[in-house]
């Protein structure tokens, strides 16, 4: 891949080339070209019309921990003992995997699981990115619990999230709305957290006056027979009789009222359980939809289910809650999701009300009430290979520990040894470590064996019109990869005092049909939509790009840029590309936050990587077009050139700024390269937009994925601001 190498520049030392480059950056127009100046290093992609699931080879993930909760590395196949329904089973395959790595995706790819076992990927995964889900059960959560949960989420996003992690925060009620999507953008996740607000959770009964009936009380009453001497039942009957104010001297009347009150109390109990069951069913519906959606995401997913708790069984008059929970657990296992649950009540005092209403004064919580509200959460965690956190207030420490211990795991596979075992039946799985009873092996507790199946996905895609195919890709929450497509977003504030977002697409020519002789031009359909934080369309585009093979080099990339003026706010950009000849389709999506410069705070533009001045491609003012790097890939033998613009910098009495720029390259959370600090005291002729450019030598870095972080400090204002972007060193 070729990248133009530009000299280091500051405003004190600006060459003719630099002035022209910076001018071109501010003139943003649409352009499309095909060429070899930027070559996408994309692997060959297989068509995704059919997914083949071969359950002749069953695999599961296993996390092995020592007494201190640390991952145990270096184990081999012979050290694992696998029991299926209590019977030993030979292990066909074992491999240690890092979460978010390339190998994880290979092992989880449907249709090629067995082949991938025999062909381990070369190289090592670097700076793995994890898929982390936070499901907030705000249908069963007090205001205090939600406040505690928000604090935990803010800590994770600000301090613990890896730059390559993919995180989604979602709620049972759906109050987060359009922001309930995977992203690594901290500002988007912070906005999602801010949308979480308390929801009143209360189920109502009748016939008990001012005394509210708790769910567990209702369950005890509903299960009590007419001959059962239930303390809870008698309590509510007495309350009902007292509030009826019967005559004390007329015993027959009191007995009749007591009998009537018992009927009312039992009816109230059924009403409480039915309402509670309906609320839980609605919550389960959201959780089940999430688990099914996660099945499309490759690799192992880590999910945190956060709730104040609810009843696992609401009795015969309520919906079948246990059956719905079993379905969710099975779906999570098939989607390779490990669930950890958190009781958001924290430390629990068993003398106070646990679910709703007022505390009773005559007796505390009945035996088993606390456990009853945790049973479903315990099952959800234990059966998927996770753990349940109970009676603890320090959620953030536990979440950090869980994510760390799940960053590495083992993939273990085996074959059913009898044909009759391939019928649809639940199988219990137990995994031990031979000779090491002090080690803990966590894995899903079972699976359902099935015969080999083929699942058709989008089998009618060939029959779709181009408009329908592109529209469906743009409306999907997951990317399509049959035509590899990359997306890069950059925003700049122009001299017209408007912020322009440029959506840059890079389409791998490798997947394009250039005819039988690979020499014919191709016309690629491209489309995009920009959605605001409520999912409403802010802008859209549609165009065609002519792709011509250059000297037989058909793996060159096709670049398409689209500028859009946007007001400040949170946006998601979705793009799609389609080759009409082959029907191959590619899509990508990315979040971006357009800053509000009217707040007069120190702000940075996007980091602009690389940059080539294309003499043959002109802007509307006849100046050359500048093409930035879209794939963010750079050779170790080259120098990484970045650019940015600084907005709202304070100036001294002489009108000069006093800025310090510090560039760093990080691998995970570790700084591996730090450039010298640069002082900038000349703001140039444009007082509103101060440009800065620098080149970094990459020779000392090993191949892999990194993050470029640039910090600008305004010494006059006493403030700093940071901008980051991912890069890959080849």
NUDO-346742 format. One line per 5 residues: for each residue x, y, z of C-alpha. Coordinates in Angstrom, 1 decimal, always signed. Layout:
N
X/Y/Z; ...
This chain:
730
+0.0/+0.0/+0.0; +1.4/+3.4/-0.9; +1.0/+6.5/+1.3; +2.3/+10.0/+0.6; +5.0/+11.0/+3.1
+4.7/+14.7/+4.1; +7.2/+16.6/+6.1; +6.5/+17.7/+9.6; +5.0/+21.2/+9.6; +3.9/+23.8/+12.1
+2.6/+27.3/+11.4; +6.1/+28.6/+12.0; +7.4/+26.6/+9.0; +4.9/+26.1/+6.2; +5.8/+25.0/+2.7
+4.0/+25.7/-0.5; +2.8/+22.0/-0.5; +1.5/+22.3/+3.0; -0.5/+25.5/+2.3; -2.1/+23.9/-0.7
-2.9/+20.8/+1.3; -4.6/+22.7/+4.1; -6.6/+24.7/+1.6; -7.8/+21.6/-0.1; -8.9/+20.1/+3.3
-11.3/+23.0/+3.7; -12.8/+22.5/+0.3; -14.9/+19.4/+0.7; -16.7/+18.1/-2.3; -18.0/+14.8/-3.7
-15.5/+12.8/-5.7; -15.2/+9.2/-6.8; -12.2/+7.4/-8.4; -10.7/+4.0/-8.9; -7.0/+3.6/-8.6
-4.0/+1.9/-7.0; -2.9/+4.7/-4.7; -4.8/+3.2/-1.8; -5.0/-0.6/-1.8; -7.3/-2.3/+0.6
-5.7/-5.4/+2.1; -8.9/-7.3/+2.4; -9.2/-11.1/+2.7; -11.4/-13.0/+0.3; -15.0/-13.2/+1.5
-17.4/-16.0/+1.0; -21.0/-15.4/+0.0; -23.2/-15.1/+3.1; -26.4/-16.3/+1.5; -26.3/-19.7/+3.3
-25.1/-20.5/+6.8; -24.4/-24.2/+7.4; -24.5/-25.4/+11.0; -22.9/-28.8/+11.4; -23.6/-30.1/+14.9
-21.7/-33.3/+14.2; -19.0/-31.3/+15.9; -20.2/-29.5/+19.0; -18.1/-26.7/+20.6; -18.4/-24.7/+23.8
-16.3/-22.0/+25.4; -14.6/-22.6/+28.8; -13.1/-20.1/+31.2; -10.6/-21.6/+33.7; -9.8/-19.6/+36.8
-7.5/-20.1/+39.8; -8.4/-19.4/+43.4; -7.7/-15.7/+42.9; -10.0/-15.5/+39.9; -7.2/-15.2/+37.4
-7.3/-16.9/+34.0; -5.2/-20.1/+33.8; -3.1/-20.3/+30.6; -1.2/-23.1/+29.0; -3.6/-26.0/+29.6
-3.7/-28.8/+27.0; -6.4/-31.2/+25.8; -5.3/-34.0/+28.1; -5.9/-31.9/+31.2; -9.6/-31.4/+30.5
-12.3/-33.9/+31.5; -15.5/-33.6/+29.5; -18.7/-35.2/+30.8; -21.9/-35.3/+28.7; -24.9/-36.4/+30.7
-22.4/-37.7/+33.3; -20.5/-39.9/+30.8; -16.9/-39.2/+29.7; -16.5/-38.0/+26.1; -13.3/-37.6/+24.1
-12.3/-34.1/+23.3; -11.7/-33.5/+19.5; -10.3/-30.0/+19.7; -9.0/-27.5/+22.2; -7.6/-24.0/+21.6
-7.0/-21.0/+23.7; -8.5/-17.8/+22.3; -8.4/-14.1/+23.0; -11.6/-12.2/+23.0; -12.0/-10.0/+19.9
-9.1/-11.6/+18.1; -9.1/-12.8/+14.5; -9.0/-16.4/+15.6; -12.1/-16.0/+17.7; -14.0/-14.9/+14.6
-12.7/-17.8/+12.6; -13.7/-20.4/+15.2; -17.2/-18.9/+15.5; -17.8/-18.6/+11.7; -20.8/-20.7/+10.8
-20.2/-23.2/+8.0; -16.4/-23.6/+8.4; -16.0/-24.5/+12.0; -14.3/-27.9/+11.5; -12.1/-26.7/+8.8
-10.9/-23.8/+10.9; -9.8/-26.2/+13.6; -7.3/-27.8/+11.3; -5.9/-24.5/+10.0; -5.0/-22.1/+12.9
-4.6/-18.5/+11.8; -1.0/-17.3/+11.4; +0.1/-14.4/+13.6; -1.2/-13.3/+16.9; -4.3/-11.2/+17.9
-3.3/-7.8/+19.1; -5.3/-5.4/+21.3; -8.4/-7.6/+21.3; -11.7/-5.9/+21.3; -14.5/-7.5/+23.3
-18.2/-7.5/+22.7; -19.9/-6.3/+25.9; -23.6/-6.0/+26.5; -25.3/-4.2/+29.5; -29.0/-5.1/+29.8
-30.7/-2.8/+32.3; -33.9/-4.4/+33.7; -35.5/-1.0/+34.4; -38.9/-2.7/+34.7; -37.7/-4.2/+38.0
-35.5/-1.5/+39.4; -35.8/+1.3/+42.1; -34.6/+4.8/+41.5; -31.7/+4.2/+44.0; -30.7/+1.1/+42.1
-30.8/+2.8/+38.8; -28.6/+5.6/+40.1; -26.1/+3.1/+41.4; -26.1/+1.4/+38.0; -25.6/+4.6/+36.1
-22.5/+5.3/+38.2; -21.1/+1.9/+37.4; -21.7/+2.3/+33.7; -20.1/+5.7/+33.6; -17.0/+4.3/+35.4
-16.7/+1.5/+32.8; -17.1/+3.8/+29.8; -14.6/+6.4/+31.1; -12.0/+4.1/+32.6; -12.3/+0.5/+31.7
-13.5/+0.3/+28.1; -10.9/-0.8/+25.6; -10.7/+1.5/+22.5; -11.4/-1.6/+20.4; -14.3/-2.9/+22.5
-17.8/-2.9/+21.1; -20.3/-2.0/+23.7; -24.1/-1.7/+23.8; -26.2/-0.4/+26.7; -29.9/-1.4/+26.4
-32.9/-1.4/+28.7; -35.9/-3.6/+29.1; -38.3/-0.7/+28.6; -36.5/+0.6/+25.5; -36.1/+4.1/+26.9
-32.6/+4.4/+25.5; -34.1/+4.2/+22.0; -31.9/+4.5/+18.9; -28.7/+4.6/+20.9; -29.2/+0.9/+21.9
-26.5/-0.2/+19.4; -22.9/-1.5/+19.5; -20.3/+1.2/+19.5; -16.9/+2.2/+20.9; -17.7/+5.9/+20.9
-17.6/+7.0/+24.5; -19.8/+10.1/+23.9; -22.5/+8.0/+22.4; -22.4/+5.5/+25.3; -22.5/+8.4/+27.8
-25.6/+9.8/+26.0; -27.2/+6.4/+26.3; -26.5/+6.3/+30.0; -28.0/+9.7/+30.4; -31.3/+8.5/+28.9
-31.8/+6.0/+31.7; -34.4/+7.3/+34.1; -36.3/+5.6/+36.9; -39.6/+3.9/+35.9; -42.3/+3.3/+38.5
-42.6/-0.4/+39.2; -45.7/-1.3/+41.1; -48.3/-4.1/+40.8; -51.6/-3.3/+42.4; -54.1/-5.5/+44.3
-57.6/-4.9/+45.6; -59.5/-5.6/+48.8; -56.6/-5.0/+51.2; -57.1/-1.3/+51.8; -54.0/+0.8/+52.3
-51.8/-2.3/+52.9; -50.0/-3.2/+49.7; -49.3/-6.8/+49.0; -45.9/-7.9/+48.0; -45.2/-10.3/+45.2
-43.7/-13.0/+47.4; -46.6/-12.7/+49.8; -49.0/-13.1/+46.9; -47.1/-16.3/+45.9; -47.4/-17.7/+49.4
-51.1/-16.9/+49.6; -51.8/-18.3/+46.1; -50.1/-21.6/+47.0; -51.8/-21.9/+50.4; -54.7/-24.3/+50.6
-57.9/-23.6/+52.6; -56.5/-25.8/+55.3; -53.1/-24.1/+55.5; -52.4/-21.9/+58.5; -50.4/-19.3/+56.6
-49.0/-16.4/+58.7; -48.9/-14.2/+55.6; -52.5/-15.1/+54.6; -53.7/-14.4/+58.1; -51.9/-11.0/+58.2
-53.7/-9.7/+55.1; -57.1/-11.2/+56.3; -56.7/-9.4/+59.6; -55.9/-6.1/+57.8; -58.9/-6.5/+55.6
-61.2/-7.2/+58.6; -59.9/-4.2/+60.5; -60.4/-1.9/+57.6; -63.9/-3.2/+57.2; -64.7/-2.1/+60.8
-67.1/-4.9/+61.7; -69.2/-4.8/+64.8; -67.3/-6.3/+67.7; -70.4/-7.8/+69.4; -71.8/-9.7/+66.4
-69.6/-12.7/+65.9; -71.5/-14.0/+63.0; -71.0/-10.8/+61.1; -67.2/-10.8/+61.9; -67.0/-14.4/+60.7
-68.8/-13.6/+57.5; -66.5/-10.5/+56.9; -63.4/-12.7/+57.6; -64.6/-15.3/+55.0; -65.2/-12.5/+52.5
-61.8/-11.0/+53.2; -60.1/-14.3/+52.6; -61.7/-14.4/+49.2; -60.7/-10.9/+48.5; -57.1/-11.5/+49.7
-56.8/-14.6/+47.5; -58.2/-12.7/+44.5; -55.7/-9.8/+45.2; -52.8/-12.3/+45.3; -53.8/-13.7/+41.9
-54.1/-10.2/+40.5; -50.6/-9.3/+41.9; -49.0/-12.4/+40.4; -50.7/-11.9/+37.0; -49.6/-8.3/+36.8
-46.1/-9.2/+38.0; -45.9/-12.0/+35.5; -46.9/-9.8/+32.6; -44.2/-7.2/+33.5; -41.6/-10.0/+33.6
-42.8/-11.5/+30.3; -42.4/-8.1/+28.7; -38.9/-7.8/+30.1; -38.1/-11.3/+28.8; -39.3/-10.4/+25.4
-36.7/-7.6/+25.1; -34.0/-9.9/+26.5; -34.9/-12.7/+24.1; -34.8/-10.4/+21.1; -31.4/-9.1/+22.2
-30.0/-12.7/+22.5; -31.4/-13.6/+19.0; -29.8/-10.5/+17.6; -26.4/-11.3/+19.1; -26.4/-14.6/+17.3
-25.4/-12.7/+14.1; -22.3/-11.2/+15.8; -19.3/-13.4/+15.6; -17.3/-14.5/+18.6; -18.1/-14.8/+22.3
-20.2/-12.1/+23.8; -20.2/-11.0/+27.4; -23.5/-9.7/+28.8; -24.4/-8.1/+32.1; -28.0/-8.4/+33.3
-28.7/-5.8/+36.0; -31.9/-6.0/+38.0; -33.5/-5.7/+41.5; -34.8/-9.2/+41.0; -38.1/-10.8/+40.2
-39.9/-14.1/+40.8; -38.8/-17.1/+38.8; -42.2/-18.7/+39.3; -45.3/-16.5/+39.6; -47.7/-19.4/+40.2
-50.3/-21.3/+38.0; -52.3/-18.1/+37.3; -49.4/-16.2/+35.8; -47.6/-16.7/+32.5; -45.1/-19.6/+32.2
-42.1/-17.6/+33.3; -39.8/-20.6/+33.8; -40.4/-21.8/+30.3; -39.6/-18.4/+28.8; -36.4/-18.2/+30.9
-35.3/-21.6/+29.6; -35.9/-20.4/+26.0; -33.7/-17.3/+26.7; -30.9/-19.4/+28.2; -31.0/-21.8/+25.2
-30.9/-18.8/+22.8; -28.0/-17.2/+24.7; -26.0/-20.5/+24.5; -26.5/-20.8/+20.8; -25.5/-17.2/+20.3
-22.3/-17.8/+22.4; -23.3/-15.3/+25.0; -22.1/-15.6/+28.6; -24.4/-13.8/+31.1; -23.3/-12.3/+34.4
-26.1/-11.0/+36.6; -26.0/-8.2/+39.1; -28.5/-7.6/+41.9; -28.7/-3.8/+41.7; -30.2/-3.5/+45.2
-26.7/-3.9/+46.6; -26.5/-4.8/+50.3; -29.9/-6.0/+51.3; -31.7/-5.5/+54.7; -34.2/-8.4/+55.0
-36.3/-6.3/+57.3; -37.4/-3.9/+54.6; -39.6/-4.2/+51.6; -37.8/-6.0/+48.7; -40.1/-5.4/+45.8
-42.8/-2.7/+46.2; -45.1/-1.0/+48.7; -44.5/-0.4/+52.4; -42.7/-2.6/+54.8; -44.8/-4.6/+57.2
-44.4/-3.7/+60.8; -45.4/-7.0/+62.4; -42.9/-9.4/+60.8; -39.9/-9.1/+58.4; -39.3/-10.8/+55.1
-40.6/-14.4/+55.0; -37.9/-17.1/+54.8; -36.8/-17.4/+51.2; -38.1/-14.1/+49.9; -34.6/-12.7/+49.0
-33.6/-15.9/+47.4; -36.9/-16.1/+45.4; -36.2/-12.7/+43.8; -32.7/-13.9/+42.8; -33.5/-17.4/+41.5
-34.1/-16.4/+37.9; -30.9/-14.3/+37.8; -28.9/-17.2/+39.3; -30.2/-19.5/+36.6; -29.6/-17.0/+33.9
-25.9/-16.7/+34.9; -25.2/-20.3/+36.0; -26.6/-22.0/+32.9; -24.8/-19.7/+30.4; -21.3/-20.0/+32.1
-21.4/-16.8/+34.1; -21.8/-15.8/+37.7; -24.3/-13.9/+39.8; -23.3/-10.9/+42.0; -25.4/-10.6/+45.2
-25.4/-8.4/+48.3; -22.5/-6.2/+47.1; -22.4/-2.4/+46.5; -19.2/-2.3/+44.5; -20.5/-3.1/+41.0
-17.7/-1.4/+39.1; -14.9/-3.5/+40.6; -16.8/-6.7/+39.9; -17.5/-5.7/+36.3; -13.8/-4.9/+35.7
-12.8/-8.2/+37.1; -15.4/-10.2/+35.1; -14.3/-8.5/+31.8; -10.7/-9.1/+32.6; -11.2/-12.8/+33.4
-13.2/-13.3/+30.1; -10.6/-11.7/+27.9; -9.1/-15.1/+27.3; -10.8/-18.5/+27.2; -10.6/-22.0/+25.7
-12.7/-23.4/+22.8; -13.4/-27.0/+23.3; -15.1/-29.3/+20.8; -16.4/-32.9/+20.7; -18.3/-35.3/+18.5
-21.5/-37.2/+19.5; -20.4/-40.8/+19.5; -23.8/-42.4/+18.7; -26.3/-41.7/+15.9; -29.2/-41.9/+18.4
-27.7/-39.0/+20.3; -28.2/-36.7/+17.4; -31.9/-36.3/+18.1; -33.1/-33.1/+19.6; -32.5/-33.5/+23.3
-31.0/-31.4/+26.0; -27.5/-32.6/+27.1; -25.9/-31.7/+30.4; -22.2/-30.6/+30.1; -19.7/-30.8/+32.9
-16.0/-29.9/+32.5; -13.3/-30.5/+35.0; -9.5/-30.0/+35.1; -7.7/-33.3/+35.8; -5.6/-33.2/+38.9
-6.4/-29.6/+39.8; -9.4/-29.4/+42.0; -8.5/-25.9/+43.0; -9.2/-24.7/+39.4; -12.7/-23.7/+38.3
-13.9/-24.3/+34.8; -16.9/-22.2/+33.8; -18.9/-23.2/+30.8; -22.6/-23.4/+29.7; -24.3/-26.2/+31.6
-25.8/-27.8/+28.5; -26.9/-27.7/+24.9; -29.6/-29.2/+22.7; -28.2/-31.7/+20.1; -29.8/-31.5/+16.7
-29.2/-33.0/+13.3; -27.3/-31.1/+10.7; -29.3/-28.2/+9.4; -29.0/-25.5/+6.8; -30.4/-22.1/+7.5
-31.1/-19.8/+4.6; -30.3/-16.2/+5.2; -31.6/-13.6/+2.8; -32.1/-16.3/+0.1; -34.2/-13.9/-2.0
-31.5/-11.3/-2.2; -30.9/-12.1/-5.8; -34.5/-11.3/-6.6; -34.4/-8.0/-4.9; -34.3/-4.8/-6.8
-31.2/-2.7/-6.4; -33.2/-0.1/-4.4; -34.6/-2.8/-2.1; -31.2/-4.4/-1.6; -29.5/-1.1/-0.7
-32.4/+0.0/+1.5; -32.4/-3.3/+3.4; -28.6/-3.0/+4.0; -28.9/+0.5/+5.3; -31.7/-0.4/+7.7
-29.8/-3.4/+9.1; -28.0/-3.1/+12.5; -25.2/-5.4/+11.3; -22.8/-5.0/+8.4; -22.9/-7.1/+5.2
-19.5/-8.3/+4.0; -19.9/-10.0/+0.6; -18.5/-6.8/-0.9; -15.9/-5.6/+1.7; -16.7/-1.9/+2.4
-14.9/+0.4/+4.9; -16.2/+3.7/+6.2; -14.3/+6.6/+7.7; -15.8/+9.8/+9.0; -14.1/+13.2/+9.4
-15.6/+16.6/+10.3; -14.2/+20.0/+9.8; -15.5/+23.5/+10.4; -15.3/+25.5/+7.2; -14.7/+29.3/+6.7
-18.5/+29.5/+6.1; -18.7/+28.7/+9.8; -20.5/+25.4/+9.2; -19.3/+21.9/+10.2; -19.1/+19.5/+7.3
-19.0/+15.8/+7.8; -17.3/+13.8/+5.1; -18.3/+10.1/+4.8; -15.6/+8.3/+3.0; -16.2/+4.8/+1.6
-13.5/+2.3/+0.5; -14.8/-0.6/-1.5; -12.5/-3.5/-2.2; -12.2/-4.1/-5.9; -11.4/-7.7/-5.2
-15.1/-8.5/-4.9; -16.3/-6.7/-8.0; -17.3/-8.5/-11.2; -15.1/-7.0/-14.1; -16.5/-9.5/-16.6
-15.1/-12.9/-17.6; -11.8/-11.4/-18.8; -11.6/-9.2/-15.7; -11.1/-6.2/-18.0; -14.6/-4.7/-18.2
-15.6/-1.6/-16.3; -18.0/-2.0/-13.4; -20.7/+0.4/-12.2; -21.0/+0.3/-8.4; -24.2/+1.5/-6.7
-23.4/+3.4/-3.4; -25.9/+4.8/-0.9; -25.8/+6.3/+2.6; -28.0/+7.6/+5.3; -27.2/+9.8/+8.2
-29.5/+9.3/+11.3; -29.7/+11.5/+14.3; -29.7/+10.2/+17.9; -33.5/+9.5/+17.7; -33.1/+7.5/+14.5
-34.6/+10.2/+12.2; -33.0/+10.8/+8.8; -30.8/+13.9/+8.8; -29.4/+13.4/+5.3; -29.0/+10.8/+2.7
-27.2/+10.2/-0.7; -27.2/+7.8/-3.6; -24.8/+7.6/-6.5; -23.0/+5.4/-9.0; -19.2/+4.9/-9.3
-17.5/+3.7/-12.4; -14.7/+1.3/-11.6; -12.1/+0.5/-14.2; -9.4/-2.1/-13.7; -6.0/-0.4/-14.0
-3.4/-2.5/-15.8; -5.0/-5.7/-14.6; -4.8/-4.6/-11.0; -8.3/-5.5/-10.0; -7.6/-5.5/-6.2
-7.2/-1.7/-6.0; -9.8/+0.1/-3.9; -12.7/+2.3/-5.0; -13.0/+5.5/-3.0; -16.2/+7.6/-2.7
-16.5/+10.7/-0.6; -19.7/+12.5/+0.4; -19.8/+15.8/+2.3; -22.8/+16.8/+4.5; -23.2/+20.0/+6.5
-24.6/+19.1/+9.9; -25.5/+20.9/+13.1; -24.0/+19.8/+16.4; -25.3/+16.4/+17.7; -24.9/+12.7/+17.7
-25.2/+10.9/+14.4; -24.9/+7.4/+12.9; -23.8/+7.1/+9.4; -24.7/+3.9/+7.4; -23.4/+3.2/+3.9
-23.9/+0.4/+1.5; -22.3/-0.6/-1.9; -23.6/-3.1/-4.4; -22.2/-4.6/-7.5; -25.2/-5.2/-9.9
-23.3/-7.8/-11.9; -22.5/-10.2/-9.1; -25.2/-9.0/-6.6; -22.5/-8.7/-3.9; -23.4/-6.3/-1.2
-21.3/-4.5/+1.4; -22.2/-2.1/+4.2; -20.7/-0.3/+7.2; -21.8/+2.0/+9.9; -20.2/+4.4/+12.4
-21.1/+6.9/+15.1; -19.9/+10.4/+15.1; -20.4/+13.4/+17.5; -20.4/+16.8/+15.9; -19.2/+19.3/+18.5
-21.0/+22.6/+19.2; -18.4/+25.3/+18.6; -20.8/+28.1/+19.8; -20.0/+26.9/+23.4; -16.6/+28.6/+22.9
-14.7/+25.6/+24.4; -11.4/+24.3/+23.2; -12.3/+21.8/+20.5; -10.6/+19.7/+17.9; -11.6/+18.5/+14.4
-11.3/+14.9/+13.5; -7.8/+13.5/+13.2; -7.0/+13.4/+9.5; -4.7/+10.5/+8.6; -2.3/+10.4/+5.6
-3.4/+12.6/+2.8; -2.6/+12.6/-0.9; -3.0/+15.7/-3.1; -4.6/+14.3/-6.3; -3.6/+16.6/-9.1
-5.9/+14.9/-11.6; -9.0/+15.1/-9.4; -10.2/+18.7/-9.0; -12.6/+20.4/-6.6; -15.2/+22.9/-7.8
-12.7/+25.8/-7.5; -10.2/+23.8/-9.7; -8.0/+23.1/-6.7; -6.6/+19.6/-6.3; -8.7/+17.0/-4.3
-7.2/+15.7/-1.1; -7.8/+12.0/-0.3; -7.2/+10.9/+3.3; -6.6/+7.4/+4.5; -9.8/+5.4/+5.0
-8.5/+2.0/+6.1; -6.0/+3.7/+8.5; -3.4/+1.1/+7.5; +0.3/+2.2/+7.3; +3.5/+0.3/+6.7
+6.2/+0.3/+9.3; +8.6/+1.6/+6.7; +6.5/+4.7/+6.1; +5.8/+7.6/+8.3; +2.3/+8.3/+9.7
+1.1/+11.8/+8.9; -1.8/+13.3/+10.8; -3.5/+16.6/+10.6; -6.1/+18.4/+12.7; -7.7/+21.8/+13.3
-7.9/+23.5/+16.7; -11.0/+25.6/+17.4; -11.8/+28.2/+20.1; -8.2/+28.5/+21.3; -7.7/+31.5/+23.7
-5.3/+34.2/+22.7; -3.1/+36.6/+24.7; -3.1/+40.4/+24.5; -1.1/+40.2/+21.3; -3.6/+37.9/+19.7
-1.3/+34.8/+19.8; -2.3/+31.4/+21.2; -0.2/+29.3/+23.5; -0.8/+25.7/+22.6; +1.0/+22.4/+23.4
+0.4/+19.3/+21.2; +1.3/+15.8/+22.4; +0.9/+12.8/+20.1; +1.0/+9.2/+21.5; +0.4/+5.8/+20.1
-1.2/+3.2/+22.4; -1.6/-0.5/+22.2; -4.6/-1.3/+24.5; -4.1/+1.0/+27.5; -0.3/+1.1/+27.2
+1.6/+3.9/+25.5; +4.1/+2.4/+23.1; +5.3/+5.5/+21.3; +5.3/+9.1/+22.5; +6.3/+12.0/+20.2
+8.0/+15.2/+21.5; +5.7/+17.9/+22.7; +5.2/+20.6/+20.1; +4.6/+24.3/+21.0; +2.3/+26.3/+18.8
+2.3/+30.1/+19.4; +1.4/+31.3/+15.9; -2.3/+30.8/+15.1; -1.9/+31.9/+11.4; -4.3/+34.2/+9.5
-7.5/+32.3/+10.4; -8.2/+33.1/+14.1; -11.0/+30.5/+14.3; -9.2/+27.5/+12.8; -5.6/+26.7/+13.8
-4.1/+23.9/+11.7; -1.4/+21.5/+12.8; +0.3/+18.6/+11.2; +2.9/+16.1/+12.3; +4.6/+12.9/+11.1
+5.4/+9.9/+13.3; +8.0/+7.2/+12.6; +6.4/+3.7/+12.9; +9.6/+1.6/+12.4; +9.8/+0.6/+16.1
+6.2/-0.8/+16.2; +5.3/-4.4/+15.7; +2.5/-5.1/+13.2; -0.9/-4.9/+14.8; -3.7/-2.5/+15.8
-3.0/+0.7/+17.7; -4.7/+3.9/+18.7; -3.3/+7.4/+17.9; -4.1/+9.9/+20.6; -3.4/+13.6/+20.3
-3.8/+15.9/+23.3; -3.9/+19.7/+22.8; -3.4/+21.9/+25.9; -4.3/+25.6/+25.9; -2.0/+27.2/+28.5
-3.9/+30.5/+28.4; -7.3/+28.9/+29.1; -5.8/+26.2/+31.3; -7.8/+23.4/+29.5; -6.9/+20.3/+27.5
-8.8/+18.3/+24.9; -8.0/+14.9/+23.4; -8.9/+13.2/+20.0; -8.2/+9.6/+19.2; -8.4/+7.3/+16.1
-7.6/+3.7/+15.4; -4.7/+2.7/+13.1; -3.1/-0.5/+11.9; +0.6/-1.0/+11.3; +1.6/-3.5/+8.6
